[in-house]
C-alpha cells in the first residue's frame, strides 16, 4: 500500500461501487503496476512463448537466464528495488531470521521473490529460504524436476502448508536442508481456521472507512468442471462450510480490527451455502456486516437475493464467462441468456452490486460474437440501477494444469510456455490483439455516477 500510494494524484475517487477487489481505484492500480514492472528492467531481455494479448513482464514470459540477468542488474546498480529489499530485510529488527518465507501467488510476484531470495542469501547465507503460495503449488511438479527453479531457495511448501511451515520453523537446527518439496496440506481435514492473521501496522496504511478484510471459509470448488480453471489442481480437496463459525469469524475480526467489511475469497459459494450463511448472519442482525462473494448463475439466486441483501451481501461476483452456446460447451458451464439477465437484475434491484465475469477470444469465436457479447453486457449494465452492474472482462488464457492445456481440445494448439509463466502461447483468434483495448477501456470506465449506500 505504501508503494501504491506513491502514484495517487491526491484525488479521492470512488467510481467503483463494489466491495472488495473490484471496488478499488483501478486507474491508480494500473499506473502503479506498470511502473513496478518497468523497474524490473526485463524488456531488454527476449521473452519466451508470449500469448497474443499478454504483458510479457506481468506474466513472467522469460527464461531462467533472462530473469537471473535482470536480478543481477538490480544488484549491480543499487536500484530502488534493491534499496527497498534492503530496508525491508536488513533494517528489520529481527534480521537475520533462521528462515524466510516468500509467498508467490502469481507470475507477477516471481521477479521480486527471486530478488528477495538472492539478497537474503547474499547477506546471510545461513537463512533458510522457503517458497510457498498458489503459483508454487501449480509449479511444484516442474520445480521438483528442474533445479533452476530452486536457485537461492532451500525448500518449497506447496498447498495449504501453514502447519508444515510451523513444523519446519520449529525443527530448524541451524543447518541448511537439501532443496526439496513437501507434501501439500493434510488430507481429511474437516475444517480449517477461519481467522486470518493481519498486522495492525499493515492495516493502518488503509483508510479505516474502506478497510475490507479477506476471509476464506471453504477450500476447493464445488463445481470444479470449468475447463479453463486450475482450482482442481491448486485446491483439489473440497471442504465444507460451517456457517456459525463463519459468523463468529466476522465478529472476532470486527472486534479485533474495527471493520465490518469482508471479502470472501472462496472459489464458489453455492446457493445452499449462501442460504446457510445468510441465515446464520440474520440470527444476529445487529451485527450489520457487509461482505462480498463469488458464485455462478442459478435461478435459485433470484429468490434468495432480497434475503442476502438483508444479511449484508454488498457485492456478488458471477462467473458467467460466455453467453454463447459453443463457448459454454467448451467451458462445460451452462446458463441461458435469460437466466443470466434475470439473476443479475435480481441482485442489482436488491441493492447488491454485481460483477459479471466474461471471457472473450475463445477458439473459433468470431469478432462479431465478441462484439455482440460486449454490447450485450453494456446494455444489461444500462438496464440496471446506475453503478450496480460492473464487470471483469478477460481474454481466454490457456493456463497450466487446466483441462484446456492438458487435454486434446478441438481448436486449441498449445505452442509453449515460459518456466515461471501461468499461461501458454496458443493459436488464438487473430482479431484478439486489436479487440483487447476495448475490454480494458470498459473495465476502467466508471460503472455509474450514483453513490451506492456502501460507497461512503
C-alpha positions as CSV (number, residue, x, y, z in Angstrom):
1,X,0.0,0.0,0.0
2,X,2.9,2.4,0.7
3,X,4.1,1.8,-2.9
4,X,0.7,2.2,-4.4
5,X,0.1,5.5,-2.6
6,X,3.1,7.0,-4.4
7,X,1.0,7.1,-7.6
8,X,-2.0,8.8,-6.1
9,X,-2.8,12.2,-7.6
10,X,-4.3,13.4,-4.4
11,X,-7.9,13.0,-5.5
12,X,-10.3,10.7,-3.7
13,X,-12.3,8.8,-6.3
14,X,-14.8,6.1,-5.6
15,X,-16.2,5.4,-9.1
16,X,-16.5,1.7,-8.5
17,X,-19.2,0.8,-6.0
18,X,-18.3,-2.9,-5.5
19,X,-16.9,-4.1,-2.1
20,X,-13.6,-5.9,-2.4
21,X,-11.1,-6.2,-5.2
22,X,-13.4,-4.8,-7.8
23,X,-14.1,-1.6,-5.8
24,X,-10.5,-0.4,-5.8
25,X,-9.2,2.6,-7.7
26,X,-8.4,0.7,-10.9
27,X,-6.6,3.5,-12.8
28,X,-4.4,4.0,-9.7
29,X,-3.5,0.3,-9.5
30,X,-2.9,0.2,-13.3
31,X,-0.4,3.1,-13.0
32,X,1.4,1.5,-10.0
33,X,1.7,-1.9,-11.6
34,X,3.0,-0.6,-14.9
35,X,5.7,1.4,-13.0
36,X,6.7,-1.6,-11.0
37,X,7.0,-3.9,-14.0
38,X,9.2,-1.2,-15.7
39,X,11.5,-1.3,-12.7
40,X,12.1,-5.0,-13.2
41,X,14.2,-4.0,-16.3
42,X,13.1,-7.1,-18.2
43,X,12.1,-5.5,-21.5
44,X,15.7,-5.6,-22.8
45,X,15.6,-9.4,-22.5
46,X,14.0,-11.7,-25.1
47,X,10.6,-13.2,-23.9
48,X,9.5,-16.7,-24.5
49,X,6.1,-18.0,-25.7
50,X,4.2,-14.8,-25.1
51,X,0.4,-15.2,-25.6
52,X,-1.1,-12.8,-28.1
53,X,-2.6,-10.2,-25.6
54,X,-0.2,-10.8,-22.6
55,X,2.2,-8.4,-20.9
56,X,5.5,-10.3,-21.0
57,X,6.7,-8.9,-17.7
58,X,3.5,-9.2,-15.7
59,X,3.1,-12.8,-17.0
60,X,6.8,-13.5,-16.5
61,X,7.2,-14.9,-20.0
62,X,11.0,-15.1,-19.7
63,X,13.5,-17.9,-19.3
64,X,15.7,-18.5,-16.3
65,X,18.7,-16.8,-17.7
66,X,16.8,-13.6,-18.6
67,X,15.3,-13.3,-15.1
68,X,18.7,-14.0,-13.5
69,X,20.3,-11.4,-15.6
70,X,17.7,-8.8,-14.7
71,X,18.1,-9.6,-11.0
72,X,21.8,-9.2,-11.2
73,X,21.4,-5.8,-12.8
74,X,19.3,-4.7,-9.9
75,X,22.1,-5.7,-7.5
76,X,24.9,-4.1,-9.5
77,X,23.1,-0.8,-10.0
78,X,21.8,-0.3,-6.5
79,X,18.3,0.3,-7.8
80,X,15.2,1.4,-5.9
81,X,14.0,-2.2,-5.8
82,X,17.3,-3.3,-4.2
83,X,17.1,-0.5,-1.7
84,X,13.6,-1.4,-0.8
85,X,14.5,-5.0,-0.1
86,X,17.5,-3.9,2.0
87,X,15.2,-1.6,4.1
88,X,12.6,-4.3,4.4
89,X,15.0,-7.1,5.3
90,X,18.3,-5.8,6.7
91,X,16.7,-3.0,8.7
92,X,14.1,-5.3,10.2
93,X,14.6,-5.6,14.0
94,X,14.5,-9.4,13.7
95,X,17.1,-9.7,10.9
96,X,18.7,-12.2,10.3
97,X,15.9,-14.8,10.7
98,X,16.5,-18.5,10.8
99,X,14.0,-18.9,8.0
100,X,12.5,-16.5,5.4
101,X,9.1,-17.4,3.9
102,X,8.3,-15.9,0.5
103,X,4.7,-16.2,-0.9
104,X,4.3,-16.4,-4.7
105,X,0.6,-16.2,-5.6
106,X,1.2,-15.5,-9.4
107,X,3.8,-14.9,-12.0
108,X,3.8,-11.1,-11.4
109,X,5.4,-11.8,-8.0
110,X,8.1,-14.1,-9.3
111,X,10.7,-11.4,-10.0
112,X,10.5,-9.8,-6.6
113,X,10.6,-13.3,-5.0
114,X,13.8,-14.1,-7.0
115,X,15.4,-10.8,-5.9
116,X,14.5,-11.2,-2.3
117,X,15.8,-14.8,-2.2
118,X,19.1,-13.9,-3.8
119,X,19.6,-10.9,-1.5
120,X,18.7,-12.9,1.6
121,X,21.4,-15.5,0.7
122,X,23.9,-12.7,-0.1
123,X,23.6,-11.1,3.3
124,X,23.1,-14.1,5.4
125,X,23.6,-17.5,3.7
126,X,22.5,-19.4,6.8
127,X,18.9,-18.2,6.5
128,X,16.6,-20.9,5.2
129,X,14.6,-19.6,2.2
130,X,11.2,-21.1,1.7
131,X,8.8,-20.6,-1.2
132,X,5.0,-21.1,-0.9
133,X,1.8,-19.9,-2.4
134,X,-0.7,-20.9,-5.1
135,X,1.8,-20.4,-8.0
136,X,4.4,-22.5,-6.3
137,X,1.7,-25.2,-5.8
138,X,0.8,-25.1,-9.5
139,X,4.5,-25.4,-10.5
140,X,5.5,-27.9,-7.8
141,X,5.9,-30.7,-10.3
142,X,8.2,-28.7,-12.6
143,X,10.1,-27.5,-9.6
144,X,10.8,-31.0,-8.4
145,X,12.2,-31.9,-11.8
146,X,14.3,-28.8,-12.6
147,X,16.7,-27.3,-10.1
148,X,16.8,-23.9,-11.9
149,X,13.6,-23.1,-10.0
150,X,15.4,-23.6,-6.7
151,X,18.2,-21.1,-7.2
152,X,18.7,-19.4,-3.8
153,X,15.8,-21.4,-2.5
154,X,16.2,-24.2,0.1
155,X,12.6,-25.5,0.2
156,X,9.2,-25.2,-1.3
157,X,5.9,-25.8,0.5
158,X,3.0,-26.3,-1.9
159,X,-0.6,-26.3,-1.0
160,X,-2.1,-25.0,2.2
161,X,1.0,-25.7,4.2
162,X,0.6,-23.4,7.3
163,X,1.1,-26.4,9.6
164,X,4.1,-27.6,7.7
165,X,5.6,-24.1,7.8
166,X,5.3,-24.1,11.5
167,X,6.8,-27.5,11.8
168,X,9.8,-26.5,9.5
169,X,10.5,-23.5,11.6
170,X,10.2,-25.5,14.8
171,X,12.6,-28.2,13.5
172,X,15.3,-25.8,12.3
173,X,18.6,-26.6,14.0
174,X,20.8,-24.1,12.2
175,X,21.8,-26.4,9.3
176,X,20.7,-25.8,5.7
177,X,18.4,-28.5,4.4
178,X,18.7,-30.1,1.0
179,X,16.4,-28.4,-1.5
180,X,13.3,-30.5,-1.6
181,X,9.5,-30.3,-1.9
182,X,7.0,-31.1,0.7
183,X,3.5,-32.6,0.7
184,X,0.5,-30.3,0.5
185,X,-2.0,-29.6,3.3
186,X,-3.1,-32.6,5.5
187,X,-5.8,-34.8,3.9
188,X,-9.2,-35.4,5.5
189,X,-9.1,-32.2,7.5
190,X,-12.7,-31.5,8.5
191,X,-12.3,-27.7,8.6
192,X,-9.6,-25.1,8.9
193,X,-9.1,-22.0,11.0
194,X,-11.3,-19.2,9.7
195,X,-9.4,-16.4,11.4
196,X,-6.7,-14.9,9.2
197,X,-3.9,-13.0,10.8
198,X,-3.2,-9.3,10.0
199,X,-0.6,-7.0,11.2
200,X,-2.1,-3.8,12.8
201,X,0.8,-1.8,11.3
202,X,-0.1,-3.0,7.8
203,X,-3.8,-2.4,8.2
204,X,-3.1,1.1,9.4
205,X,-2.0,2.0,5.9
206,X,-5.6,1.7,4.6
207,X,-8.4,4.2,5.2
208,X,-10.5,2.8,8.1
209,X,-13.7,3.7,6.3
210,X,-12.8,1.5,3.3
211,X,-10.9,-1.3,5.1
212,X,-12.1,-4.7,3.8
213,X,-10.6,-7.9,5.2
214,X,-10.2,-11.0,3.0
215,X,-11.5,-14.3,4.5
216,X,-11.9,-17.8,3.2
217,X,-14.4,-20.3,4.6
218,X,-14.1,-23.3,2.2
219,X,-11.3,-24.7,0.1
220,X,-11.6,-26.2,-3.4
221,X,-14.5,-25.6,-5.7
222,X,-17.9,-27.2,-5.5
223,X,-18.3,-27.0,-9.3
224,X,-14.7,-27.9,-10.4
225,X,-15.7,-28.5,-14.0
226,X,-14.7,-25.3,-15.8
227,X,-12.2,-26.4,-18.4
228,X,-10.2,-23.1,-18.2
229,X,-9.6,-23.4,-14.5
230,X,-6.8,-24.7,-12.3
231,X,-8.7,-24.9,-9.0
232,X,-8.8,-28.7,-9.1
233,X,-5.0,-28.7,-9.3
234,X,-4.2,-26.0,-6.7
235,X,-7.0,-26.8,-4.3
236,X,-8.1,-30.4,-5.0
237,X,-9.7,-31.1,-1.7
238,X,-13.2,-29.5,-1.2
239,X,-14.1,-28.6,2.4
240,X,-17.5,-28.0,4.0
241,X,-18.9,-24.6,5.0
242,X,-19.5,-24.1,8.8
243,X,-21.8,-21.0,8.8
244,X,-21.8,-20.5,12.5
245,X,-18.0,-20.5,12.5
246,X,-18.0,-18.0,9.6
247,X,-20.3,-15.6,11.5
248,X,-18.1,-16.0,14.6
249,X,-15.0,-15.2,12.4
250,X,-16.7,-12.0,11.2
251,X,-17.5,-11.0,14.8
252,X,-14.0,-11.7,16.0
253,X,-12.3,-9.8,13.2
254,X,-14.7,-6.9,13.6
255,X,-13.9,-6.6,17.3
256,X,-10.1,-7.0,16.7
257,X,-9.7,-4.7,13.8
258,X,-12.7,-2.4,13.9
259,X,-14.1,-3.1,10.4
260,X,-17.3,-4.8,9.4
261,X,-16.4,-5.2,5.7
262,X,-15.3,-8.6,4.4
263,X,-14.4,-10.1,1.0
264,X,-15.0,-13.8,0.9
265,X,-12.3,-15.4,-1.3
266,X,-13.8,-18.9,-1.7
267,X,-13.8,-20.1,-5.3
268,X,-17.6,-20.6,-5.4
269,X,-20.4,-20.3,-2.9
270,X,-23.4,-22.4,-3.9
271,X,-27.0,-21.2,-3.4
272,X,-27.3,-23.6,-0.4
273,X,-24.1,-22.2,1.1
274,X,-25.4,-18.6,0.6
275,X,-28.7,-19.6,2.2
276,X,-27.0,-21.1,5.3
277,X,-24.6,-18.2,5.7
278,X,-27.3,-15.6,5.4
279,X,-29.5,-17.4,8.0
280,X,-26.5,-17.5,10.4
281,X,-25.9,-13.8,9.9
282,X,-29.5,-12.8,10.3
283,X,-29.8,-14.5,13.6
284,X,-27.9,-11.5,15.0
285,X,-29.0,-8.7,12.6
286,X,-27.5,-6.0,14.8
287,X,-24.0,-7.2,13.6
288,X,-24.6,-5.5,10.2
289,X,-21.7,-6.9,8.3
290,X,-21.0,-6.1,4.7
291,X,-19.5,-8.8,2.5
292,X,-18.8,-10.0,-1.0
293,X,-18.8,-13.4,-2.5
294,X,-18.4,-15.3,-5.8
295,X,-21.0,-17.7,-7.3
296,X,-22.3,-18.9,-10.6
297,X,-25.7,-18.3,-12.2
298,X,-28.6,-20.3,-10.8
299,X,-32.3,-19.3,-10.8
300,X,-32.4,-20.1,-7.1
301,X,-30.5,-16.9,-6.5
302,X,-33.4,-14.7,-7.7
303,X,-35.5,-15.7,-4.7
304,X,-32.5,-15.5,-2.4
305,X,-31.3,-12.1,-3.4
306,X,-33.5,-9.9,-1.0
307,X,-32.6,-12.1,2.0
308,X,-28.9,-12.0,1.0
309,X,-29.1,-8.2,0.9
310,X,-30.7,-8.1,4.4
311,X,-27.8,-10.3,5.6
312,X,-25.3,-7.8,4.4
313,X,-24.2,-9.1,0.9
314,X,-23.0,-6.0,-0.8
315,X,-21.2,-7.4,-3.9
316,X,-21.6,-10.7,-5.8
317,X,-19.2,-11.8,-8.5
318,X,-20.9,-14.0,-11.1
319,X,-18.9,-16.5,-13.1
320,X,-20.8,-16.1,-16.4
321,X,-17.8,-16.5,-18.7
322,X,-19.7,-16.5,-22.0
323,X,-23.3,-16.2,-23.3
324,X,-22.5,-18.2,-26.5
325,X,-23.6,-21.8,-26.6
326,X,-20.4,-23.0,-28.3
327,X,-18.3,-21.3,-25.6
328,X,-20.4,-22.8,-22.8
329,X,-19.9,-26.2,-24.2
330,X,-16.1,-25.6,-24.4
331,X,-16.1,-24.5,-20.8
332,X,-18.6,-27.1,-19.6
333,X,-20.5,-24.3,-17.8
334,X,-24.1,-23.6,-18.9
335,X,-26.7,-20.9,-18.3
336,X,-29.3,-19.4,-20.6
337,X,-29.0,-15.7,-21.5
338,X,-32.4,-15.1,-19.9
339,X,-31.3,-16.8,-16.7
340,X,-28.1,-14.7,-16.6
341,X,-30.1,-11.5,-17.1
342,X,-32.7,-12.4,-14.5
343,X,-30.2,-13.2,-11.8
344,X,-28.0,-10.1,-12.5
345,X,-31.1,-7.8,-12.3
346,X,-32.4,-9.6,-9.2
347,X,-29.2,-8.8,-7.4
348,X,-28.9,-5.3,-8.8
349,X,-32.5,-4.4,-7.8
350,X,-31.8,-5.8,-4.3
351,X,-29.1,-3.2,-3.9
352,X,-26.3,-5.7,-4.4
353,X,-23.5,-4.7,-6.8
354,X,-23.0,-7.4,-9.5
355,X,-19.6,-8.2,-11.1
356,X,-20.1,-10.1,-14.3
357,X,-17.1,-12.2,-15.3
358,X,-16.9,-12.6,-19.1
359,X,-14.2,-14.3,-21.3
360,X,-13.6,-13.4,-24.9
361,X,-11.4,-14.8,-27.7
362,X,-12.3,-18.5,-27.5
363,X,-11.1,-20.9,-30.1
364,X,-13.3,-20.5,-33.2
365,X,-15.0,-17.3,-31.8
366,X,-15.5,-14.5,-34.3
367,X,-15.0,-10.8,-33.8
368,X,-18.8,-10.4,-34.4
369,X,-19.5,-12.8,-31.5
370,X,-17.1,-10.9,-29.2
371,X,-18.6,-7.5,-30.1
372,X,-22.1,-8.9,-29.6
373,X,-21.2,-10.2,-26.1
374,X,-19.6,-6.9,-25.1
375,X,-22.7,-4.9,-26.4
376,X,-25.0,-7.3,-24.6
377,X,-23.2,-6.7,-21.3
378,X,-23.2,-2.9,-21.8
379,X,-27.0,-3.0,-22.5
380,X,-27.5,-5.1,-19.3
381,X,-25.5,-2.6,-17.4
382,X,-27.7,0.3,-18.7
383,X,-30.9,-1.6,-17.7
384,X,-29.8,-1.8,-14.1
385,X,-29.7,1.0,-11.5
386,X,-26.6,3.2,-12.1
387,X,-23.4,1.6,-10.9
388,X,-25.0,-1.6,-9.8
389,X,-23.6,-3.8,-12.6
390,X,-19.9,-3.9,-13.2
391,X,-17.5,-6.3,-14.9
392,X,-14.3,-8.3,-15.2
393,X,-13.6,-8.7,-18.9
394,X,-10.8,-11.0,-20.0
395,X,-9.3,-12.8,-23.0
396,X,-9.2,-16.5,-22.7
397,X,-5.9,-17.8,-21.3
398,X,-4.8,-21.4,-21.7
399,X,-3.3,-21.9,-18.3
400,X,-1.1,-24.6,-16.6
401,X,-2.9,-27.6,-15.3
402,X,-6.2,-26.7,-16.8
403,X,-8.2,-29.2,-19.0
404,X,-7.8,-26.9,-22.0
405,X,-4.0,-27.1,-21.6
406,X,-3.5,-30.8,-20.8
407,X,-6.4,-32.3,-22.9
408,X,-7.0,-32.5,-26.6
409,X,-9.5,-29.7,-27.2
410,X,-10.6,-29.0,-30.7
411,X,-9.2,-25.8,-31.9
412,X,-6.6,-25.3,-29.2
413,X,-3.0,-25.8,-30.3
414,X,-0.6,-25.2,-27.3
415,X,2.7,-23.8,-28.5
416,X,4.8,-23.4,-25.4
417,X,5.2,-21.8,-22.0
418,X,8.0,-19.9,-20.2
419,X,9.3,-21.6,-17.0
420,X,7.6,-19.3,-14.5
421,X,4.6,-18.3,-16.7
422,X,1.0,-19.1,-15.9
423,X,-0.4,-19.3,-19.4
424,X,0.6,-20.8,-22.8
425,X,1.1,-19.3,-26.2
426,X,-1.6,-20.9,-28.3
427,X,-3.3,-20.4,-31.7
428,X,-5.7,-17.7,-30.5
429,X,-8.0,-15.9,-33.0
430,X,-6.1,-13.2,-34.9
431,X,-8.6,-10.4,-34.0
432,X,-7.9,-10.6,-30.2
433,X,-5.0,-8.1,-30.1
434,X,-7.0,-5.3,-31.7
435,X,-10.1,-6.0,-29.6
436,X,-8.4,-6.3,-26.2
437,X,-8.2,-2.5,-25.6
438,X,-12.0,-2.3,-25.8
439,X,-12.2,-4.6,-22.8
440,X,-9.6,-2.6,-20.8
441,X,-11.5,0.6,-21.6
442,X,-14.8,-0.9,-20.4
443,X,-13.2,-2.1,-17.1
444,X,-11.5,1.3,-16.4
445,X,-14.6,3.3,-17.1
446,X,-16.6,4.3,-14.0
447,X,-19.6,1.9,-13.7
448,X,-22.0,4.7,-12.6
449,X,-22.2,8.1,-11.1
450,X,-24.8,7.5,-8.3
451,X,-23.4,6.5,-5.0
452,X,-24.2,3.2,-3.5
453,X,-25.1,3.3,0.2
454,X,-21.9,1.2,1.0
455,X,-19.6,3.5,-1.1
456,X,-19.3,6.2,1.6
